[in-house]
Amino acid sequence: MTGIALSTDTLAAFDELSDGISLYSANLITSRMNHMYAAYSWLQLLIGAAFTGSVLWFARPLLADQTEETTPDFIGEAGRMAGGGAKVL
Protein backbone atom coordinates (compact mmCIF):
# COMPACT_ATOMS: atom_id res chain seq x y z
CA MET A 1 0.00 0.00 0.00
CA THR A 2 2.81 2.40 0.75
CA GLY A 3 4.30 1.78 -2.69
CA ILE A 4 0.97 2.63 -4.34
CA ALA A 5 0.58 5.76 -2.24
CA LEU A 6 4.07 6.96 -3.11
CA SER A 7 3.76 6.19 -6.83
CA THR A 8 2.40 9.69 -7.54
CA ASP A 9 5.58 11.27 -6.21
CA THR A 10 7.75 8.69 -7.96
CA LEU A 11 6.10 9.28 -11.33
CA ALA A 12 6.23 13.04 -10.87
CA ALA A 13 9.97 12.75 -10.16
CA PHE A 14 10.50 11.19 -13.60
CA ASP A 15 8.85 14.30 -15.09
CA GLU A 16 9.13 13.91 -18.86
CA LEU A 17 9.53 10.14 -18.73
CA SER A 18 6.13 9.64 -17.10
CA ASP A 19 2.91 9.53 -19.07
CA GLY A 20 -0.33 11.25 -18.17
CA ILE A 21 -2.33 8.04 -17.73
CA SER A 22 0.06 6.68 -15.12
CA LEU A 23 0.04 9.99 -13.25
CA TYR A 24 -3.76 10.09 -13.39
CA SER A 25 -4.11 6.50 -12.17
CA ALA A 26 -1.63 7.07 -9.34
CA ASN A 27 -3.47 10.25 -8.34
CA LEU A 28 -6.81 8.42 -8.49
CA ILE A 29 -5.54 5.54 -6.35
CA THR A 30 -4.08 7.97 -3.81
CA SER A 31 -7.31 9.95 -3.53
CA ARG A 32 -9.38 6.77 -3.14
CA MET A 33 -7.00 5.48 -0.47
CA ASN A 34 -7.32 8.78 1.41
CA HIS A 35 -11.11 8.60 1.13
CA MET A 36 -11.23 5.02 2.44
CA TYR A 37 -8.87 5.93 5.28
CA ALA A 38 -11.14 8.82 6.28
CA ALA A 39 -14.23 6.59 6.16
CA TYR A 40 -12.44 3.89 8.16
CA SER A 41 -11.35 6.43 10.78
CA TRP A 42 -14.90 7.74 11.22
CA LEU A 43 -16.21 4.19 11.40
CA GLN A 44 -13.74 3.40 14.19
CA LEU A 45 -14.85 6.47 16.13
CA LEU A 46 -18.54 5.64 15.76
CA ILE A 47 -18.14 1.97 16.67
CA GLY A 48 -16.06 2.84 19.75
CA ALA A 49 -18.59 5.38 20.98
CA ALA A 50 -21.53 3.05 20.28
CA PHE A 51 -19.87 0.14 22.09
CA THR A 52 -19.02 2.25 25.13
CA GLY A 53 -22.50 3.74 25.22
CA SER A 54 -24.20 0.35 24.99
CA VAL A 55 -21.99 -1.11 27.73
CA LEU A 56 -22.84 1.80 30.01
CA TRP A 57 -26.53 1.57 29.09
CA PHE A 58 -26.73 -2.11 30.06
CA ALA A 59 -24.34 -1.96 33.03
CA ARG A 60 -25.98 1.01 34.72
CA PRO A 61 -28.92 -0.99 36.17
CA LEU A 62 -26.50 -3.66 37.39
CA LEU A 63 -24.36 -1.10 39.20
CA ALA A 64 -27.24 0.92 40.66
CA ASP A 65 -28.03 0.37 44.33
CA GLN A 66 -31.68 -0.61 44.80
CA THR A 67 -31.74 -1.47 48.52
CA GLU A 68 -31.97 0.80 51.54
CA GLU A 69 -29.12 1.06 54.02
CA THR A 70 -29.50 -1.10 57.13
CA THR A 71 -27.31 -1.91 60.10
CA PRO A 72 -25.50 -5.23 60.08
CA ASP A 73 -26.94 -8.06 62.15
CA PHE A 74 -24.00 -8.27 64.56
CA ILE A 75 -24.61 -4.71 65.80
CA GLY A 76 -28.09 -5.60 67.09
CA GLU A 77 -26.79 -8.73 68.78
CA ALA A 78 -23.92 -6.82 70.43
CA GLY A 79 -26.38 -4.24 71.75
CA ARG A 80 -28.58 -6.91 73.28
CA MET A 81 -25.61 -8.64 74.87
CA ALA A 82 -24.22 -5.36 76.24
CA GLY A 83 -27.64 -4.41 77.61
CA GLY A 84 -28.03 -7.80 79.35
CA GLY A 85 -24.50 -7.64 80.79
CA ALA A 86 -25.12 -4.22 82.25
CA LYS A 87 -28.24 -5.44 84.01
CA VAL A 88 -26.43 -8.34 85.59
CA LEU A 89 -23.79 -6.10 87.14
NUVEX-708335 format. One record per atom (N, C-alpha, C, O): atom name; z, x, y. Coordinates in steps of 0.2 Angstrom, whole numbers. Each point is the difference from the previous one (the first is absolute). Layout:
// NUVEX-708335
 name    zz    xx    yy
   CA     Z     X     Y
...
END
This chain:
// NUVEX-708335
 name    zz    xx    yy
    N     0     4    -6
   CA     0    -4     6
    C     0     4     6
    O    -3    -1     5
    N     7     7    -5
   CA     0     4     6
    C    -7     3     1
    O    -2     1     6
    N    -2     1   -11
   CA    -6     2     1
    C    -5    -5     3
    O    -4     2     4
    N     5    -8    -6
   CA    -5    -5     3
    C     2    -1     7
    O    -4    -1     5
    N    11     1    -3
   CA     2    -1     7
    C    -2     6     4
    O    -2    -2     6
    N     1     8    -8
   CA    -2     5     4
    C    -7     2     0
    O    -2     4     3
    N    -2    -8    -7
   CA    -7     1     0
    C    -4    -2     7
    O    -5     3     1
    N     8    -7     3
   CA    -3    -1     6
    C     1     6     5
    O    -5     2     3
    N    10     2    -3
   CA     1     6     3
    C    -4     5    -3
    O    -3     4     4
    N     2    -3   -10
   CA    -4     5    -4
    C    -7    -1     2
    O    -4     5     2
    N     1   -11    -2
   CA    -7    -1     1
    C    -1     1     8
    O    -5     2     2
    N    10    -4     2
   CA    -1     1     7
    C     0     8     2
    O    -4     2     5
    N     7     2    -9
   CA     0     7     1
    C    -7     3    -2
    O    -1     5     3
    N    -2    -8    -7
   CA    -7     2    -2
    C    -5    -1     5
    O    -5     3     1
    N     7    -8     4
   CA    -4    -2     6
    C    -8    -1    -2
    O    -1    -6    -3
    N    -3    10     4
   CA    -7    -1    -1
    C    -2    -1    -8
    O    -5    -3    -2
    N     9     6    -2
   CA    -2     0    -7
    C     2    -7    -3
    O    -2    -2    -6
    N     6    -2     9
   CA     2    -6    -3
    C    -4    -6     2
    O    -4     1     6
    N     3    -6   -10
   CA    -4    -5     2
    C     4    -6     2
    O     6    -1    -1
    N    -9    -4     4
   CA     3    -6     3
    C     3    -4    -5
    O     5    -3     1
    N    -8     2    -7
   CA     2    -5    -5
    C     7     3    -3
    O     5    -4    -1
    N    -5    10     0
   CA     6     3    -3
    C     6     0     5
    O     6    -2    -1
    N    -7     3     8
   CA     5    -1     5
    C     2    -7     0
    O     6    -1     1
    N   -11    -4    -1
   CA     2    -7     0
    C     4    -2    -6
    O     5    -3     1
    N    -7     5    -7
   CA     4    -2    -5
    C     7     4     0
    O     5    -4    -2
    N    -4    10     4
   CA     6     3     0
    C     5    -4     5
    O     6    -1    -1
    N    -9    -1     7
   CA     3    -3     5
    C     2    -7    -2
    O     6    -3     1
    N   -10     0    -5
   CA     2    -7    -3
    C     5     0    -5
    O     5    -4     0
    N    -5     9    -4
   CA     5     1    -5
    C     7     2     3
    O     5    -3    -2
    N    -5     7     7
   CA     6     2     4
    C     3    -7     3
    O     6    -1     0
    N   -10    -3     3
   CA     2    -6     4
    C     3    -5    -5
    O     5    -3     1
    N    -8     3    -7
   CA     2    -5    -5
    C     7     3    -3
    O     4    -4    -2
    N    -4    10     1
   CA     7     3    -3
    C     5    -1     5
    O     6    -2    -2
    N    -7     3     9
   CA     5    -2     5
    C     2    -7     0
    O     6    -2     1
    N   -11    -2    -2
   CA     2    -8     0
    C     4    -1    -6
    O     5    -4     1
    N    -7     6    -7
   CA     4    -1    -6
    C     7     3     1
    O     5    -3    -3
    N    -4     9     6
   CA     6     3     1
    C     5    -5     4
    O     6    -1    -1
    N    -9    -1     7
   CA     3    -5     4
    C     3    -6    -3
    O     5    -2     0
    N   -10    -1    -4
   CA     2    -6    -4
    C     5     1    -5
    O     5    -4    -1
    N    -5    10    -3
   CA     5     2    -5
    C     7     1     4
    O     5    -2    -3
    N    -5     5     9
   CA     6     1     3
    C     3    -6     2
    O     6    -1    -1
    N   -10    -4     4
   CA     3    -7     2
    C     3    -3    -6
    O     5    -4     0
    N    -9     4    -6
   CA     2    -3    -6
    C     7     3    -3
    O     4    -4    -2
    N    -3    10     3
   CA     6     3    -2
    C     6    -2     4
    O     5    -2    -2
    N    -7     1     9
   CA     6    -2     4
    C     1    -7    -1
    O     6    -2     0
    N   -11    -3    -1
   CA     2    -7    -2
    C     3    -1    -7
    O     5    -4     0
    N    -7     8    -5
   CA     3    -1    -6
    C     8     3     0
    O     4    -3    -3
    N    -3     8     7
   CA     7     3     0
    C     4    -5     4
    O     6    -1    -2
    N    -8    -2     7
   CA     4    -5     4
    C     1    -6    -4
    O     5    -3     0
    N   -10     0    -4
   CA     0    -6    -4
    C     5     1    -6
    O     4    -4    -1
    N    -4    10    -2
   CA     4     2    -5
    C     8     0     2
    O     4    -3    -3
    N    -3     6     9
   CA     7     1     2
    C     2    -7     2
    O     6    -2    -1
    N   -10    -2     5
   CA     2    -7     2
    C     2    -4    -6
    O     5    -4     0
    N    -9     4    -5
   CA     1    -4    -6
    C     6     2    -4
    O     4    -4    -2
    N    -3    11     2
   CA     7     2    -4
    C     6    -2     4
    O     5    -3    -3
    N    -6     3    10
   CA     6    -2     4
    C     1    -8     0
    O     5    -2     0
    N   -11    -1    -1
   CA     0    -8     0
    C     4    -2    -7
    O     4    -5     0
    N    -6     8    -5
   CA     3    -2    -7
    C     7     3    -1
    O     4    -2    -3
    N    -2     8     6
   CA     6     3    -1
    C     6    -2     5
    O     5     0    -2
    N    -7    -3     7
   CA     5    -3     5
    C     4    -5    -3
    O     6     1     1
    N    -8    -6    -5
   CA     5    -5    -3
    C     4     4    -5
    O     6    -2    -1
    N    -8     7    -2
   CA     4     4    -5
    C     5     4     3
    O     6     0    -3
    N    -7     2     9
   CA     5     4     4
    C     5    -4     4
    O     5     3     2
    N    -7    -9    -1
   CA     4    -4     5
    C     7    -2    -4
    O     0    -1    -6
    N     5     1    10
   CA     7    -2    -3
    C     1    -8     1
    O     0    -2     5
    N     0    -1   -11
   CA     1    -7     0
    C     7    -3    -1
    O     1    -6     1
    N     4    10    -3
   CA     7    -2    -1
    C     4     2     5
    O    -1     4     4
    N     7    -8    -3
   CA     5     1     5
    C     4     6    -2
    O     1     2    -6
    N     3     1    11
   CA     4     5    -2
    C     7    -2    -2
    O     2    -5     2
    N     0     8    -8
   CA     7    -3    -3
    C     4     7    -1
    O    -3     5     0
    N     9    -6    -1
   CA     4     5    -2
    C     0     2    -7
    O    -1    -5    -4
    N     2    11     2
   CA    -1     2    -7
    C     6    -4    -4
    O     6    -1     3
    N    -6     1    -9
   CA     5    -4    -4
    C     6     4    -1
    O     6    -3     0
    N    -6    10     0
   CA     6     4     0
    C     4    -1     6
    O     6     2    -1
    N    -8    -3     7
   CA     4    -1     5
    C     5    -6     0
    O     5     0     2
    N    -8    -6    -5
   CA     4    -5    -1
    C     6     1    -5
    O     6    -2     1
    N    -8     5    -6
   CA     5     2    -6
    C     5     5     3
    O     6    -1    -2
    N    -8     6     6
   CA     5     4     3
    C     5    -3     5
    O     6     2     0
    N    -9    -7     3
   CA     5    -4     5
    C     5    -4    -4
    O     6    -1     2
    N    -8    -2    -7
   CA     4    -4    -5
    C     6     5    -3
    O     6    -2     0
    N    -9     7    -2
   CA     5     5    -3
    C     5     3     5
    O     6     0    -1
    N    -8     1     7
   CA     4     3     5
    C     5    -6     2
    O     6     2     2
    N    -8    -8    -1
   CA     4    -5     2
    C     5    -1    -5
    O     6    -2     2
    N    -7     2    -9
   CA     5    -1    -5
    C     5     6     0
    O     6    -2    -2
    N    -8     8     3
   CA     4     5     0
    C     5     0     6
    O     6     3    -1
    N    -8    -5     6
   CA     4    -1     6
    C     6    -5    -1
    O     5     1     2
    N    -7    -6    -6
   CA     5    -5    -1
    C     5     2    -5
    O     6    -2     0
    N    -8     6    -5
   CA     5     3    -5
    C     5     4     4
    O     6     0    -2
    N    -8     4     6
   CA     5     5     3
    C     4    -4     6
    O     4     3     3
END
